[in-house]
Amino acid sequence: MAAPLHPDCLTLLEMVKASGRPAFNLISPEEARELYAAGRPVLQPPPPEVAEARDLVLPGGNRARLYRPAGSVPGQVLPGMLYMHGGGWVFGDIDTHDHLARSLANQAGCAVLSVDYRLAPEHRFPAAIEDCAAAFRHMAENAATYGMDPARLAVGGDSAGGSMAAVLALMSRDGALPPVKFQLLLYPATDMAMRHESYARFTGGVPLTAVIMEWFRDHYAPDPGSWNDWRASPLRAPSLAGTAPAYVLTVAHDPLCDEGRDYAARLEREGVRVQHLHAADMLHGMLTMGAIIRPAATYISGAAAALRDGLS
C-alpha cells in the first residue's frame, strides 16, 4: 500500500478530471503529442533564467538544446549531462522538458544537452536508443565545443528517458560509449515485461496506469521478443556491476515504482554506489508538474544536488 497522495497531487487529479481530458490510450499518438504539449503552460512554472539556452541540430538531424547555468561565463569548462526526456517513447520533446533541464543545469552547476530522439510508433525500438547513444558520443567527442569537461559527463532522464540513461550507462561500462561518470534516473522504466506488482496496483485514477504503459509499449516495442533485450529492459541486463554511480528517484503512485526500486536495489547489490530516494506521496510525472505539485521543486533540487556531487 502506498501512502496517501500529497494534497497537490489530488488537486492535479481533480483538474484532469474537470478538463475531461481523454486517457492517452484512447487517442492516437499524434493527438497524445498535442495534448501533452498543450499541458506544459498549465503544469509548469515559468522557466528559470540560464546563462545560455542554444538550439542545435545534431549530426543525423535530431534537435537538441544546450543549457549553461546561470552565473557561468563564456569559455568556462563545466561538467556536462546528456538529458533524455520522458513521454513513453511516443511523445515529449526538448520543449516539454525545458523547465526541468534549466533547473538541473542551474542547480547542479553543469551544462546540459537536452536531446530529441525519434519517437514511436513511426520509429520503434531500438531507434530511440540509437539516437541517444549517438548524441552522447557526439557530446563527448565535442566536449570542448560545448564547454564541457570530457572527464565529467553524466546521463540522465525521466521515465522513458531514465530507462535510456540506464542503458547508456551500461553501454559506457562495456566500452561502446565514452566514459559516463554519473547516471540520473528519475522514475525510470526498467522492465518491458511489466510484470511487477505495482502494475496491478495502478489501473486507474492516476495519470500513468498499467493500461497506458501497455499502450506505450505497443507503440515502441510491440515484439515480445525485444522485451528481454537489456536495451529495452535494463533490469534484465546480466550484470549492472561496474556502471557509473547513480541517483534513482521512485514515486509510490506509479506502475513503474517496483521496477525502479528493484533497479536501485540491484545496483547496490552489485557494488554500484547508488542513492535511492522514494517519494511515498507522489505520482509519476510530478517533476514536470511543478506549477501544481509544489514539492516537485524540492525533488528537482535533490536530484540536482546528487548530480552536482556525482560530477564533482
Salt bridges, closest charged atoms under 4 A:
ASP8 OD1 - ARG294 NH2 2.78
GLU52 OE2 - ARG54 NE 2.60
ASP55 OD1 - ARG65 NE 2.45
ASP95 OD2 - ARG63 NH2 3.46
ASP95 OD1 - ARG65 NH2 2.75
ASP98 OD2 - ARG40 NH2 3.94
ASP98 OD1 - ARG65 NH1 3.26
ASP98 OD2 - ARG102 NE 2.82
ASP116 OD2 - ARG63 NE 3.07
ASP116 OD1 - HIS85 NE2 3.86
GLU122 OE1 - ARG33 NH2 2.76
GLU130 OE1 - ARG118 NH2 3.47
ASP131 OD2 - ARG118 NE 2.98
ASP149 OD2 - ARG152 NE 2.95
ASP158 OD2 - HIS97 NE2 3.05
ASP174 OD1 - ARG173 NE 2.86
ASP191 OD2 - HIS196 ND1 3.99
ASP191 OD1 - ARG236 NE 2.71
GLU197 OE1 - ARG201 NH1 2.22
ASP229 OD2 - ARG231 NH2 2.77
ASP254 OD2 - HIS284 ND1 2.83
ASP258 OD1 - ARG201 NH2 3.17
ASP262 OD2 - HIS196 NE2 2.84
GLU270 OE2 - ARG266 NE 2.64
